[in-house]
């Protein structure tokens, strides 16, 4: 999962050179769902049997897919993939903050330290963005929204989703989350502007099949079997992978302040994820 998600934003960045944001984001979900369908049919995975099982998957799709992907894909038009991943993968910090109020989880000194470090890091990362351009700063704000929404989705899944088949949960989540993205694309974008090239096809395969169909199924399985906090403990490594891949393949560089801020964010995420 580390390798799949660590390169995901790089492939999103590559794909956005060939496609508008919302249509690419919606294609990601539908390609992922289509890749899962043969397995679901062959294994006869059960559809949710009651409203109690079915209904929570709808907001799960809105938070984990529509808002998370819609905002991050739009942001990646202007923000480097490495920096975008640093901001987006503050999710464990937001999960901790939400868990205090929603799940009534207890605080400890390491989690508080990690949260403070994370927020200071985000503030430091944002400073160069204000100076670069309004669009760049707006992209960073969208990435915070993406991370917040992902955090809400994690809490929602832990607290409300009872459907036994995680393959079915992910399949329906991608469909429910992809539909609003497609609607937004039809209303605001020119779908004919997509350039169908081999590079775009490779990018779509990575972000759709590998990241969404496989990566998200693994993620949901680990949250349910291992727990949200332990599962999130590996997320702090993903920005490091993306920063390295972005530097090599996209020739991305960060300013001194962004490096300091990114380091604080990664450290803060690590402390929050590792504390018991």
C-alpha positions in Angstrom: 0.0 0.0 0.0 2.9 2.3 0.7 4.2 2.0 -2.8 0.7 2.4 -4.4 -0.3 5.4 -2.4 3.2 6.9 -2.3 3.1 7.3 -6.1 -0.6 8.1 -6.4 -0.4 11.9 -6.4 2.5 11.8 -8.9 0.3 9.9 -11.3 -2.6 12.2 -10.6 -0.3 15.1 -11.4 0.7 13.4 -14.7 -2.9 12.6 -15.6 -4.0 16.2 -15.0 -1.8 17.3 -17.9 -4.2 15.3 -20.2 -7.6 15.8 -18.5 -9.7 18.3 -16.6 -9.8 17.7 -12.8 -13.4 16.5 -12.2 -13.6 14.2 -15.1 -10.3 12.6 -14.2 -11.4 12.2 -10.6 -14.7 10.6 -11.6 -12.9 8.3 -14.1 -10.7 7.2 -11.3 -13.7 6.0 -9.2 -15.5 4.3 -12.1 -12.4 2.5 -13.4 -11.7 1.4 -9.8 -15.3 0.1 -9.4 -15.2 -1.6 -12.8 -12.0 -3.4 -11.8 -13.7 -4.7 -8.7 -16.8 -5.9 -10.4 -15.6 -9.2 -11.8 -14.3 -10.3 -8.3 -17.5 -9.2 -6.6 -19.6 -11.2 -9.1 -17.4 -14.3 -9.0 -17.3 -14.4 -5.2 -21.0 -13.5 -5.0 -20.2 -10.7 -2.5 -23.4 -9.9 -0.6 -25.2 -6.5 -1.2 -26.1 -4.6 2.0 -29.3 -6.3 3.4 -30.8 -3.4 5.3 -30.9 0.4 5.4 -28.7 0.3 8.4 -26.0 -1.3 6.4 -26.6 0.5 3.1 -27.2 4.2 4.0 -23.9 4.9 5.8 -22.0 4.0 2.6 -23.5 7.1 0.8 -21.9 9.7 3.1 -18.8 7.5 3.2 -18.6 8.0 -0.6 -19.2 11.7 -0.3 -16.5 12.3 2.3 -13.9 9.7 1.2 -14.3 10.1 -2.5 -16.3 13.2 -3.7 -14.8 15.8 -1.4 -11.4 14.2 -0.9 -10.7 13.6 -4.6 -12.5 16.6 -6.0 -10.5 19.0 -3.8 -7.1 17.2 -4.1 -7.4 16.8 -7.9 -8.2 20.5 -8.3 -5.3 21.5 -5.9 -2.8 19.3 -7.8 -3.3 21.6 -10.9 -1.1 24.1 -9.1 0.6 22.5 -6.0 3.5 20.1 -6.4 2.7 16.4 -5.8 5.1 16.0 -3.0 3.9 19.0 -1.0 0.3 18.1 -1.7 0.9 14.7 -0.2 2.4 16.2 2.9 -0.7 18.3 3.5 -3.2 15.6 2.4 -1.7 12.9 4.7 -2.2 14.9 7.9 -5.3 12.7 8.1 -4.2 10.9 11.3 -4.0 14.3 13.0 -7.6 15.2 12.0 -8.8 11.7 13.0 -7.3 12.2 16.5 -9.0 15.6 16.8 -12.3 14.3 15.7 -12.0 11.1 17.8 -11.7 13.3 21.0 -15.1 14.8 20.4 -16.9 12.1 18.5 -15.5 8.8 19.8 -14.5 10.3 23.2 -11.0 9.0 22.9 -8.5 10.1 25.5 -5.6 12.5 24.9 -2.0 11.9 25.7 1.1 14.0 25.6 2.6 12.4 22.5 -0.6 12.9 20.5 -0.9 16.5 21.7 2.8 17.1 20.7 2.2 15.6 17.3 -1.0 17.6 16.7 0.8 20.9 17.7 3.8 20.0 15.5 1.5 19.1 12.6 -0.5 22.4 12.8 2.7 24.5 13.1 4.1 22.6 10.1 1.0 23.3 8.0 1.2 27.0 8.9 4.9 27.0 7.9 4.1 25.3 4.6 1.4 27.8 3.8 3.6 30.9 4.1 5.4 30.4 0.8 2.0 29.6 -0.9 0.7 33.0 0.1 3.7 34.7 -1.5 3.7 32.6 -4.7 0.1 33.2 -5.8 -3.5 33.2 -4.7 -4.2 30.0 -6.8 -1.3 28.2 -5.1 -2.5 29.2 -1.6 -6.1 28.2 -2.6 -4.7 24.8 -3.7 -3.2 24.3 -0.2 -6.5 25.2 1.4 -8.2 22.6 -0.8 -5.7 20.0 0.3 -6.6 20.7 4.0 -10.3 20.2 3.0 -9.3 16.9 1.4 -7.5 15.7 4.5 -10.4 16.9 6.8 -12.9 15.0 4.7 -10.8 11.9 4.6 -10.5 12.1 8.4 -14.3 12.4 8.7 -14.7 9.4 6.4 -12.4 7.3 8.6 -14.4 8.2 11.7 -17.7 7.5 9.9 -16.5 4.1 8.7 -15.3 3.1 12.2 -18.5 4.2 13.9 -21.3 3.5 11.4 -20.4 1.1 8.6 -21.6 -2.5 9.4 -21.6 -4.1 5.9 -19.7 -7.3 6.2 -18.1 -7.3 2.7 -15.4 -4.7 2.4 -15.2 -5.3 -1.3 -18.9 -4.3 -1.6 -18.3 -1.3 0.7 -15.5 0.0 -1.5 -17.4 -0.8 -4.7 -20.4 1.2 -3.6 -18.3 3.9 -2.1 -16.6 4.5 -5.4 -19.9 4.7 -7.3 -21.6 7.0 -4.8 -18.6 9.2 -4.6 -17.9 9.2 -8.3 -21.4 10.3 -9.4 -21.2 13.8 -7.9 -17.8 14.3 -9.5 -19.1 13.3 -12.9 -22.0 15.7 -12.4 -19.6 18.5 -11.6 -17.6 17.7 -14.7 -20.6 17.7 -17.0 -21.6 21.1 -15.6 -18.3 22.8 -15.6 -15.8 21.0 -17.9 -15.4 20.1 -21.5 -15.1 16.3 -21.5 -14.0 16.3 -25.1 -10.7 18.0 -24.0 -9.4 14.7 -22.6 -6.3 13.6 -24.5 -6.3 9.8 -24.6 -2.6 8.9 -24.7 -0.7 5.9 -23.4 0.7 8.0 -20.6 -2.8 9.1 -19.5 -4.0 5.4 -19.6 -1.1 4.4 -17.4 -1.9 7.2 -14.9 -5.6 6.2 -14.9 -4.7 2.6 -14.3 -2.5 3.5 -11.3 -5.0 5.9 -9.7 -8.1 3.8 -10.5 -7.2 0.2 -10.3 -4.1 0.1 -8.0 -4.9 3.1 -5.7 -8.7 2.9 -5.5 -9.7 -0.7 -6.2 -6.8 -2.4 -4.4 -5.4 0.3 -2.1 -8.8 1.4 -0.6 -9.9 -2.2 -0.1 -6.7 -2.9 1.9 -7.1 0.3 3.8 -10.7 -0.5 4.9 -9.7 -4.1 5.8 -6.9 -2.8 8.0 -9.1 -0.2 9.8 -11.6 -2.9 10.6 -9.1 -5.7 11.6 -6.2 -3.7 13.1 -7.8 -0.4 14.1 -7.7 3.1 12.8 -4.8 4.4 14.8 -2.5 1.4 14.1 -3.4 1.5 10.4 -2.7 5.2 10.2 0.8 4.6 11.7 2.3 3.9 8.2 0.8 7.0 6.6 3.6 9.3 7.7 5.9 7.4 5.3 3.9 8.1 2.2 4.8 11.8 1.8 8.5 10.8 1.9 7.9 8.4 -1.0 6.0 11.0 -3.0 8.6 13.8 -2.3 11.3 11.5 -3.6 9.4 10.3 -6.6 8.2 13.8 -7.4 11.8 15.2 -7.3 13.1 12.4 -9.6 10.3 12.2 -12.2 8.6 15.6 -12.0 11.7 17.6 -11.1 9.8 19.2 -8.2 11.6 21.3 -5.6 10.6 22.8 -2.3 11.6 26.1 -0.7 13.4 26.1 2.6 10.3 27.0 4.6 8.3 24.3 2.8 11.0 21.7 3.7 10.9 22.8 7.4 7.1 22.8 7.4 6.9 19.4 5.6 9.3 17.9 8.1 7.2 19.2 11.1 4.1 17.8 9.5 5.6 14.3 8.9 7.0 14.3 12.4 3.7 15.4 13.9 1.8 12.7 11.9 4.3 10.1 13.1 3.8 11.0 16.8 0.0 11.0 16.6 0.0 7.7 14.7 2.5 5.9 17.0 1.2 7.0 20.3 -1.1 4.6 22.2 
